[in-house]
Amino acid sequence: MKRTLLTGLAIMATISLRAETATNLPAHRPVLTNEQKAELVQRADEMWSQLSPETKIRLMNLHKALTGMPTEERHFIHERIERFLNMSTEEHERIKKNNERWHAMSPEEREHAREQFHQWRKDHPDQEPQLFPHQHYKTDESTNTVSKQSEPKTNNP
């Protein structure tokens, strides 16, 4: 259900992006032929007809929100949806585990993780953070440095 919803949203976002003027389209996107456009419309119609009324309403609300966004923000959201749809099963699992780990953290641990992330961004302005780090880090409070830790910290004594 979630994948269908995301796929539908991605199709609607693609259609709304294609509706923009050619100057706003990224240079790497080829122009669709009439045959490709007809195939895209047919697939969208088939998917739409299979959705429940509740899902259709949800998609229409999301579409309204997307089309109301500034172009730059809409492109950002569209790229994230495409990235999620193209992720491997392993990447989905890592996201799920990271989410579970995040929700298991105390508010103080979350704030500390945010501070570390913001500090890393300041120290590495030209780099993108590793999306799925395999190592866990701890901060040495006396030197305020970050070092690798082989196992995640647990709250059990």
GUROVO-875850 format. One line per field, with one value per residue: x, y, z of N, C-alpha, C, O in turn; residue number from 0. Coordinates in Angstrom, 3 decimals, always signed. Layout:
BEGIN
n.east: [X ...]
n.north: [Y ...]
n.up: [Z ...]
ca.east: [X ...]
ca.north: [Y ...]
ca.up: [Z ...]
c.east: [X ...]
c.north: [Y ...]
c.up: [Z ...]
o.east: [X ...]
o.north: [Y ...]
o.up: [Z ...]
seq: [NUM ...]
This chain:
BEGIN
n.east: [+0.818 +1.900 +3.991 +2.575 +1.222 +3.391 +4.475 +2.373 +2.347 +4.865 +4.477 +2.509 +3.967 +5.936 +4.405 +3.484 +5.908 +6.719 +4.882 +5.794 +7.569 +9.983 +12.390 +12.642 +13.036 +15.337 +18.489 +19.248 +17.066 +15.422 +13.245 +9.946 +8.564 +5.570 +4.457 +5.623 +4.571 +1.838 +1.894 +2.719 +0.545 -1.454 -0.550 -0.681 -3.447 -4.383 -3.250 -4.479 -7.177 -7.196 -6.891 -8.145 -10.950 -10.202 -7.405 -7.103 -8.052 -6.123 -3.844 -4.595 -4.617 -1.883 -0.825 -1.886 -0.555 +2.096 +2.082 +1.639 +4.002 +7.143 +9.184 +11.838 +11.704 +9.813 +11.203 +13.190 +11.702 +10.673 +13.035 +13.829 +11.766 +12.074 +14.639 +14.109 +12.336 +14.046 +15.815 +17.693 +16.769 +18.411 +19.172 +16.678 +16.260 +18.338 +17.520 +15.178 +16.204 +17.814 +15.802 +14.415 +16.454 +16.741 +14.233 +14.442 +16.215 +16.870 +15.488 +17.666 +19.844 +19.131 +19.282 +22.014 +23.005 +22.046 +23.509 +26.111 +25.888 +25.360 +27.736 +29.537 +28.683 +29.450 +32.221 +32.790 +31.955 +31.839 +31.165 +28.935 +27.033 +27.619 +25.194 +24.296 +25.779 +27.986 +29.469 +29.447 +29.468 +31.130 +31.382 +34.157 +34.073 +36.002 +37.894 +36.316 +36.062 +35.321 +35.137 +35.506 +33.357 +33.020 +30.688 +27.207 +26.094 +24.520 +21.753 +21.741 +23.191]
n.north: [-1.187 +1.293 +1.517 +1.626 +4.010 +5.797 +5.395 +6.303 +8.967 +9.722 +9.506 +11.452 +13.673 +13.668 +14.175 +16.735 +18.086 +17.841 +19.471 +21.989 +24.849 +24.525 +25.679 +25.346 +22.677 +20.090 +19.685 +17.069 +15.495 +13.767 +14.697 +13.513 +11.216 +11.201 +8.673 +7.615 +9.394 +8.753 +6.126 +6.548 +8.014 +6.085 +4.081 +5.540 +6.034 +3.395 +2.666 +4.578 +3.863 +1.560 +2.326 +2.940 +5.010 +6.518 +6.531 +7.866 +10.405 +11.101 +11.171 +13.255 +15.399 +15.440 +15.993 +18.547 +19.940 +19.599 +20.934 +23.458 +24.229 +26.040 +25.856 +24.882 +23.558 +21.627 +20.112 +19.102 +17.423 +15.635 +14.412 +13.074 +11.214 +9.670 +8.672 +7.103 +5.202 +3.862 +2.552 -0.178 -3.344 -3.743 -1.113 -0.089 -1.613 -0.640 +2.002 +1.555 +0.373 +2.488 +4.334 +3.012 +2.985 +5.734 +6.398 +5.019 +6.482 +8.816 +12.117 +13.802 +12.373 +12.436 +15.194 +15.547 +13.975 +15.460 +17.827 +16.860 +16.139 +18.653 +19.936 +18.356 +19.000 +21.694 +21.416 +20.048 +21.395 +21.036 +18.444 +15.671 +14.098 +10.724 +8.502 +6.143 +5.377 +2.892 +2.698 +3.476 +6.327 +8.008 +10.663 +12.207 +13.813 +15.300 +16.164 +16.958 +15.569 +13.328 +9.833 +6.557 +3.876 +0.509 -0.956 -0.174 +2.091 +0.896 +1.044 -0.674 -1.780]
n.up: [+0.000 +0.873 -0.926 -3.336 -2.949 -2.770 -5.308 -6.906 -6.049 -6.936 -9.697 -10.053 -9.231 -11.188 -13.457 -12.788 -12.720 -15.367 -16.539 -16.111 -17.392 -20.063 -19.367 -16.649 -16.325 -15.476 -17.185 -17.794 -18.384 -20.868 -23.602 -23.751 -26.077 -28.118 -28.003 -25.673 -23.814 -24.047 -23.126 -20.485 -19.501 -19.779 -18.002 -15.614 -15.482 -15.206 -12.744 -11.106 -11.262 -9.765 -7.164 -3.836 -2.769 -0.480 -0.637 -3.035 -2.321 -0.420 -2.064 -3.790 -2.004 -1.312 -3.827 -4.261 -2.240 -3.121 -5.649 -4.770 -3.660 -3.757 -6.727 -6.337 -3.837 -4.465 -6.379 -4.700 -2.946 -4.828 -5.788 -3.446 -3.119 -5.438 -4.915 -2.658 -3.744 -5.440 -3.818 -2.466 -0.938 +1.235 +1.884 +2.633 +4.938 +6.561 +6.904 +8.313 +10.661 +11.600 +12.117 +14.169 +16.086 +16.491 +17.601 +19.954 +21.383 +24.027 +24.598 +25.150 +24.082 +21.395 +20.880 +21.292 +19.186 +17.026 +17.397 +16.979 +14.296 +13.086 +13.727 +12.289 +9.704 +9.624 +9.800 +7.458 +4.912 +2.140 +1.663 +1.410 +3.935 +5.030 +4.082 +5.291 +7.817 +9.008 +11.269 +14.738 +16.822 +19.494 +21.841 +23.259 +26.124 +27.509 +25.652 +23.641 +21.234 +18.536 +18.390 +16.919 +17.750 +18.430 +19.007 +19.333 +21.884 +24.733 +27.003 +29.085 +32.146]
ca.east: [+0.000 +2.770 +4.745 +1.632 +0.988 +4.592 +4.581 +1.370 +2.830 +5.987 +3.915 +1.867 +5.029 +6.559 +3.488 +3.479 +7.200 +6.724 +4.002 +6.517 +8.207 +11.214 +13.533 +12.726 +13.357 +16.766 +19.027 +19.475 +15.812 +15.077 +11.858 +9.191 +7.871 +4.119 +4.190 +6.000 +3.578 +0.599 +2.129 +2.738 -0.838 -2.198 -0.128 -1.226 -4.893 -4.578 -2.936 -5.495 -8.440 -7.050 -6.786 -9.380 -11.297 -9.409 -6.059 -7.205 -8.158 -4.799 -2.963 -4.997 -4.122 -0.437 -0.582 -2.193 +0.546 +3.283 +1.973 +1.659 +5.356 +8.067 +9.780 +13.037 +11.276 +9.140 +12.266 +13.835 +10.806 +10.617 +14.292 +13.841 +10.832 +12.723 +15.740 +13.521 +11.787 +15.133 +16.692 +17.712 +16.180 +19.391 +19.066 +15.415 +16.482 +19.171 +16.680 +14.263 +16.976 +18.174 +14.580 +14.187 +17.488 +16.408 +13.086 +14.857 +17.065 +16.241 +15.560 +19.025 +20.688 +18.770 +19.853 +23.463 +23.231 +21.830 +24.656 +27.243 +25.651 +25.553 +29.171 +30.159 +28.368 +30.292 +33.601 +32.901 +30.906 +31.800 +30.898 +27.629 +27.224 +27.391 +23.771 +24.045 +27.046 +28.015 +30.118 +28.784 +30.433 +30.935 +32.107 +34.989 +33.693 +37.154 +38.575 +35.260 +36.361 +34.495 +35.930 +34.697 +33.004 +32.692 +29.314 +26.367 +25.936 +23.238 +21.403 +21.802 +24.484]
ca.north: [+0.000 +2.455 +1.582 +2.091 +5.418 +6.521 +5.334 +7.236 +10.309 +9.971 +9.732 +12.768 +14.673 +13.684 +14.867 +18.167 +18.630 +17.903 +20.555 +23.248 +25.302 +23.800 +26.302 +24.858 +21.254 +19.812 +19.409 +15.644 +14.798 +13.818 +15.001 +12.292 +11.119 +11.073 +7.285 +7.488 +10.144 +7.970 +4.975 +7.071 +8.352 +4.822 +3.466 +6.351 +5.762 +2.041 +2.703 +5.401 +3.119 +0.492 +2.894 +3.149 +6.438 +7.163 +6.735 +8.917 +11.681 +11.362 +11.570 +14.581 +16.366 +15.528 +16.678 +19.958 +20.488 +19.646 +21.971 +24.743 +24.508 +26.651 +24.871 +24.277 +22.614 +20.518 +19.268 +18.426 +16.341 +14.670 +13.654 +12.177 +10.117 +8.792 +7.980 +6.071 +4.138 +3.131 +1.951 -1.636 -3.881 -3.506 +0.285 +0.044 -2.181 +0.279 +3.138 +1.070 +0.218 +3.830 +4.921 +2.357 +3.467 +7.125 +6.434 +4.455 +7.464 +9.812 +13.451 +14.332 +11.688 +12.969 +16.530 +15.363 +13.487 +16.615 +18.726 +16.239 +16.236 +20.047 +20.218 +17.683 +19.808 +22.895 +21.009 +19.468 +22.068 +20.605 +17.011 +15.183 +13.090 +9.332 +8.286 +5.011 +5.032 +1.588 +2.839 +4.283 +7.270 +8.526 +11.908 +12.310 +15.112 +16.068 +16.790 +17.329 +14.941 +12.176 +8.658 +5.409 +2.923 -0.700 -1.386 +0.926 +2.213 +0.413 +1.622 -1.721 -1.767]
ca.up: [+0.000 +0.934 -2.175 -4.352 -2.674 -3.162 -6.764 -7.418 -5.769 -7.842 -11.038 -10.042 -9.169 -12.508 -14.360 -12.463 -13.130 -16.832 -16.931 -15.980 -18.623 -20.395 -18.705 -15.278 -16.303 -15.468 -18.514 -18.017 -18.698 -22.288 -23.911 -24.018 -27.362 -27.960 -27.612 -24.266 -23.043 -24.043 -22.244 -19.114 -19.154 -19.643 -16.733 -14.518 -15.434 -14.667 -11.312 -10.446 -11.179 -8.775 -5.817 -3.077 -2.676 +0.574 -1.159 -4.052 -1.606 +0.160 -3.171 -4.273 -1.016 -1.481 -5.097 -4.040 -1.449 -3.987 -6.663 -4.085 -3.180 -4.711 -7.627 -5.746 -2.803 -5.141 -6.944 -3.571 -2.523 -5.923 -5.771 -2.286 -3.390 -6.415 -4.240 -1.807 -4.591 -6.084 -2.809 -2.361 +0.289 +2.299 +2.283 +3.364 +6.270 +7.342 +7.278 +9.350 +11.907 +12.066 +12.677 +15.460 +17.013 +16.794 +18.513 +21.234 +22.060 +24.892 +23.981 +25.298 +23.105 +20.076 +20.764 +21.146 +17.821 +16.136 +17.549 +16.296 +12.863 +12.680 +13.812 +11.144 +8.512 +9.656 +9.562 +6.115 +4.142 +0.736 +1.593 +1.834 +4.983 +4.660 +4.321 +6.166 +8.455 +9.660 +12.557 +15.750 +17.337 +20.838 +22.029 +24.453 +26.674 +27.981 +24.513 +22.692 +19.950 +18.219 +18.040 +16.536 +18.790 +17.682 +19.275 +19.794 +23.329 +25.245 +28.298 +30.113 +32.867]
c.east: [+0.864 +3.523 +3.840 +1.380 +2.195 +4.774 +3.593 +1.794 +3.976 +5.484 +3.264 +2.909 +5.724 +5.690 +3.490 +4.803 +7.274 +5.868 +4.682 +7.152 +9.527 +12.422 +13.697 +13.090 +14.860 +17.233 +19.142 +18.212 +15.508 +13.586 +11.154 +8.568 +6.381 +3.743 +4.502 +5.010 +2.274 +0.728 +2.108 +1.321 -1.654 -1.846 -0.708 -2.727 -5.187 -4.322 -4.015 -6.786 -8.383 -7.019 -8.152 -9.700 -10.476 -8.002 -6.056 -7.275 -6.807 -3.830 -3.306 -4.527 -2.612 -0.083 -0.828 -1.057 +1.811 +3.210 +1.958 +3.037 +6.147 +8.784 +10.962 +12.669 +10.608 +10.159 +12.952 +13.001 +10.768 +11.876 +14.333 +12.917 +11.467 +13.855 +15.205 +13.006 +12.879 +16.099 +16.591 +17.039 +17.107 +19.300 +17.772 +15.569 +17.303 +18.370 +15.756 +14.998 +17.402 +16.976 +14.277 +15.184 +17.183 +15.267 +13.415 +15.713 +16.226 +16.295 +16.963 +19.976 +20.397 +19.391 +21.367 +23.800 +23.047 +23.025 +25.885 +27.096 +25.891 +27.028 +29.894 +29.913 +29.215 +31.733 +33.837 +31.854 +30.776 +31.466 +29.463 +27.860 +26.966 +25.957 +23.501 +25.346 +26.949 +28.663 +29.258 +29.852 +30.089 +31.786 +32.884 +34.773 +34.903 +37.863 +37.598 +35.575 +35.473 +35.408 +34.998 +34.514 +32.524 +31.249 +28.482 +26.219 +24.571 +22.999 +21.447 +23.156 +25.229]
c.north: [+1.254 +2.621 +2.085 +3.578 +6.247 +6.518 +6.290 +8.679 +10.671 +10.245 +11.106 +13.880 +14.798 +14.437 +16.368 +18.821 +18.781 +19.067 +21.919 +23.624 +24.583 +24.406 +25.822 +23.389 +21.060 +19.379 +17.913 +14.868 +14.900 +14.124 +13.695 +12.346 +11.005 +9.670 +7.070 +8.224 +9.352 +6.776 +5.408 +7.388 +7.083 +4.131 +4.223 +6.102 +4.394 +2.017 +3.462 +4.618 +2.015 +1.016 +3.043 +4.642 +7.182 +7.472 +7.830 +10.292 +12.070 +11.839 +12.963 +15.669 +16.544 +16.274 +18.181 +20.630 +20.618 +20.785 +23.364 +25.144 +25.295 +25.541 +24.148 +23.236 +21.395 +19.573 +18.463 +17.227 +15.246 +13.801 +12.667 +10.988 +9.139 +7.998 +6.843 +4.903 +3.283 +2.472 +0.435 -2.056 -3.629 -2.058 +0.539 -0.488 -1.248 +1.496 +2.739 +0.938 +1.565 +4.515 +4.317 +2.851 +4.902 +7.203 +5.837 +5.441 +8.358 +11.161 +14.069 +13.688 +12.186 +14.347 +16.448 +14.893 +14.622 +17.560 +18.163 +16.359 +17.665 +20.431 +19.578 +18.492 +21.070 +22.553 +20.502 +20.096 +21.580 +19.135 +16.718 +14.131 +11.698 +9.002 +7.187 +4.606 +3.691 +1.670 +3.688 +5.162 +7.658 +9.787 +11.837 +13.716 +15.946 +16.785 +17.280 +16.807 +13.719 +11.019 +7.504 +4.478 +1.679 -1.154 -0.177 +0.917 +1.723 +1.012 +0.584 -1.708 -3.074]
c.up: [+0.000 -0.378 -3.300 -4.183 -3.107 -4.673 -7.401 -7.215 -6.702 -9.255 -11.102 -9.994 -10.518 -13.494 -14.074 -12.846 -14.642 -17.328 -16.833 -17.307 -18.828 -19.699 -17.272 -15.192 -16.260 -16.857 -18.804 -18.391 -20.188 -22.460 -24.266 -25.411 -27.088 -27.499 -26.127 -23.366 -22.932 -23.112 -20.784 -18.639 -18.926 -18.322 -15.544 -14.362 -14.827 -13.164 -10.549 -10.247 -10.120 -7.338 -5.166 -3.039 -1.615 +0.083 -2.214 -3.393 -1.020 -0.918 -3.698 -3.303 -1.129 -2.763 -4.956 -3.258 -2.297 -4.987 -6.052 -3.586 -4.220 -5.506 -6.993 -4.686 -3.428 -5.761 -5.840 -3.124 -3.578 -5.952 -4.616 -2.499 -4.378 -5.770 -3.371 -2.642 -5.231 -5.103 -2.830 -1.055 +1.475 +2.803 +3.057 +4.794 +7.142 +7.782 +8.419 +10.692 +12.468 +12.709 +14.046 +16.505 +17.437 +17.810 +19.877 +22.038 +22.978 +24.173 +24.062 +24.281 +21.688 +19.863 +20.569 +19.731 +16.817 +16.182 +16.843 +14.782 +12.367 +12.731 +12.636 +9.878 +8.459 +9.302 +8.142 +5.188 +2.694 +0.572 +2.001 +2.909 +4.434 +5.038 +5.337 +6.843 +9.179 +11.036 +13.473 +16.377 +18.766 +20.970 +23.329 +24.996 +27.084 +26.833 +23.461 +21.291 +19.774 +17.834 +17.713 +17.715 +18.064 +17.854 +19.681 +21.296 +23.740 +26.618 +29.411 +30.788 +32.719]
o.east: [+0.611 +3.673 +4.277 +1.330 +2.034 +5.182 +3.938 +1.622 +4.049 +6.010 +3.436 +2.749 +6.063 +6.186 +3.496 +4.824 +7.837 +6.105 +4.200 +7.252 +10.123 +13.401 +14.801 +13.417 +15.593 +16.471 +19.133 +18.300 +15.354 +12.776 +11.701 +8.105 +5.972 +2.821 +3.737 +4.655 +1.673 -0.213 +1.543 +0.950 -2.452 -2.729 -1.172 -3.224 -6.117 -5.085 -4.424 -7.414 -9.426 -7.111 -9.166 -8.808 -10.097 -7.467 -5.122 -6.631 -6.392 -3.085 -2.415 -4.090 -2.111 +0.842 -0.059 -0.650 +2.518 +4.179 +2.236 +3.229 +5.858 +8.962 +11.071 +13.258 +10.811 +9.999 +13.258 +13.537 +10.825 +11.785 +14.815 +13.247 +11.407 +14.019 +15.775 +13.217 +12.655 +17.101 +15.557 +16.774 +16.650 +19.348 +17.769 +15.069 +17.008 +18.525 +15.573 +14.477 +17.358 +17.116 +13.921 +14.823 +17.345 +15.328 +12.728 +15.912 +15.047 +17.073 +17.389 +20.812 +21.313 +19.952 +21.933 +24.774 +23.812 +23.497 +26.617 +28.062 +26.549 +27.511 +30.778 +30.820 +29.655 +32.395 +34.972 +30.954 +29.708 +31.482 +28.867 +28.801 +26.193 +25.551 +22.582 +25.949 +25.969 +28.432 +28.452 +31.017 +28.931 +32.792 +32.347 +35.230 +34.850 +38.378 +37.993 +35.384 +34.949 +36.340 +33.853 +35.398 +31.694 +30.657 +29.000 +26.217 +23.566 +23.932 +21.215 +24.179 +26.324]
o.north: [+2.180 +3.734 +2.881 +4.320 +7.288 +7.523 +7.011 +9.515 +11.794 +11.125 +11.839 +14.913 +15.901 +15.246 +17.179 +19.983 +19.756 +19.592 +22.895 +22.806 +24.087 +23.698 +25.889 +22.894 +21.783 +18.780 +17.525 +13.677 +16.002 +13.843 +12.867 +13.396 +10.743 +9.497 +6.422 +7.740 +9.285 +6.443 +4.714 +7.066 +7.012 +3.654 +3.614 +5.974 +4.244 +1.420 +3.041 +4.700 +1.581 +0.230 +3.243 +5.463 +8.336 +8.547 +8.629 +11.236 +13.225 +12.797 +13.751 +16.737 +17.666 +17.087 +18.991 +21.747 +21.622 +21.525 +24.346 +26.273 +25.226 +24.429 +22.927 +22.156 +20.267 +18.355 +17.285 +16.134 +14.061 +12.586 +11.546 +9.871 +7.925 +6.808 +5.752 +3.744 +2.110 +1.892 -0.143 -1.228 -3.338 -1.813 +1.297 +0.115 -1.078 +1.969 +3.493 +1.342 +1.771 +5.197 +5.038 +3.104 +5.251 +7.980 +6.126 +5.254 +8.611 +11.326 +14.773 +14.371 +12.339 +14.631 +17.195 +15.361 +14.730 +18.034 +18.900 +16.646 +17.866 +21.169 +20.199 +18.660 +21.480 +23.306 +20.522 +19.396 +21.705 +18.623 +17.419 +13.344 +11.519 +9.199 +7.294 +3.596 +3.400 +0.805 +4.505 +4.772 +7.640 +9.941 +11.457 +14.695 +17.174 +17.888 +17.939 +17.505 +13.159 +11.192 +7.466 +4.319 +1.783 -1.689 +0.748 -0.145 +2.107 +1.431 +0.923 -1.632 -3.224]
o.up: [-0.771 -0.880 -4.132 -5.164 -3.744 -5.254 -8.337 -8.101 -7.200 -9.938 -12.076 -10.645 -10.946 -14.278 -15.000 -13.254 -15.139 -18.416 -17.408 -18.222 -17.872 -19.461 -16.732 -14.113 -16.935 -17.616 -19.972 -18.688 -20.714 -21.577 -24.995 -25.858 -25.957 -26.702 -25.413 -22.292 -21.860 -22.390 -19.938 -17.511 -17.991 -17.610 -14.581 -13.243 -14.034 -12.405 -9.466 -9.192 -9.630 -6.394 -5.834 -3.257 -1.818 +0.354 -2.284 -3.851 -1.110 -0.710 -4.014 -3.732 -1.051 -2.784 -5.475 -3.577 -2.210 -5.155 -6.740 -3.136 -5.414 -5.009 -7.103 -4.645 -2.977 -5.680 -6.023 -2.944 -3.250 -6.121 -4.777 -2.101 -4.181 -6.036 -3.348 -2.286 -5.529 -5.521 -3.162 -0.184 +2.580 +4.009 +4.026 +5.743 +8.325 +8.908 +9.375 +11.732 +13.681 +13.725 +14.978 +17.654 +18.606 +18.762 +20.857 +23.238 +22.732 +23.233 +23.147 +23.691 +20.879 +18.805 +19.771 +19.141 +15.859 +15.149 +16.184 +14.076 +11.346 +11.872 +12.045 +9.063 +7.384 +8.589 +7.666 +4.725 +2.095 -0.547 +2.819 +2.801 +3.494 +6.183 +6.148 +6.478 +9.865 +11.881 +13.028 +16.449 +19.182 +20.279 +24.370 +24.406 +27.019 +27.016 +22.499 +20.295 +20.737 +17.048 +18.164 +18.557 +17.161 +16.917 +20.308 +21.918 +23.142 +27.302 +30.571 +30.108 +33.261]
seq: [0 1 2 3 4 5 6 7 8 9 10 11 12 13 14 15 16 17 18 19 20 21 22 23 24 25 26 27 28 29 30 31 32 33 34 35 36 37 38 39 40 41 42 43 44 45 46 47 48 49 50 51 52 53 54 55 56 57 58 59 60 61 62 63 64 65 66 67 68 69 70 71 72 73 74 75 76 77 78 79 80 81 82 83 84 85 86 87 88 89 90 91 92 93 94 95 96 97 98 99 100 101 102 103 104 105 106 107 108 109 110 111 112 113 114 115 116 117 118 119 120 121 122 123 124 125 126 127 128 129 130 131 132 133 134 135 136 137 138 139 140 141 142 143 144 145 146 147 148 149 150 151 152 153 154 155 156]
